[in-house]
Amino acid sequence: EKPMEGEIIAAGKGRTTDDGKLVKMEVKAGDKILYGKYSGTEIKINDEEYLIMREEDILGIITD
């Protein structure tokens, strides 16, 4: 199936490895991305739908 396209609204500071080191996110708010159709978890806040996903689920960042 074709990947879906979306835009990052917000991103966390990263993930912590088993040895306690912080690995920063490669994406930031405003980035356009490709992701798998069934990736993430859909939520609804104030009648707006959002998709929460792990960075590992992102297939690629679209550059201009």
N, C-alpha and C positions, 0 to 999 in steps of 0.2 A: 504494500500500500504506500501511497505517497505520504511523505511527512507533512505535518501541520506547521503553520507559521504563526508566531506570536511575538509579543513585545514584553520585555522584562519591566515590571512595574516597580518591584523592590527586590533586593537581594540581601541575604545575611552577610555576616563578616567572614564566613568560611566554616570549615569543619576541623575538628580536633583529631589528630592521629592517635594511635594507641600509646605513643610515647609522650603525648601531651603537647605536641607542636601544632600551631595553627596553620592550616593550608588555606590561603585566601581564595575567594571566588574569582573565576576568570570572566564572569559576566557582571554587568552593572545595569542599573536602571536606564532604560532607553534603548538597550541592545535589542535587535531583532534576531530571533532564533528559529531554528527548526527542531521539532521534537516528534516523537512517535505518537500516533493517534490515540493510543491507550495509556499514555504516560500521565503521571501525576494524579492528584485528587482534586475534584471540582468542589468549590465552595461558593456560597452566595452571601454577600454582605451588602446591605442596603439596596437590594434588587440588582446589584451588579454581580456578574459571575466571574470568578477567578479560578486559576489553576495553580495549585501548589505542587512543585516538583523538585526532585533532587537534581543537582547539577549534572550528575552522571546520566540522567535521562535526556539531556540536551544533545542533539545530534550535531549541531553546528551553529556558529554565529554568522549571520549574514552581514557582509560588509558592502559598502557602496562602491 
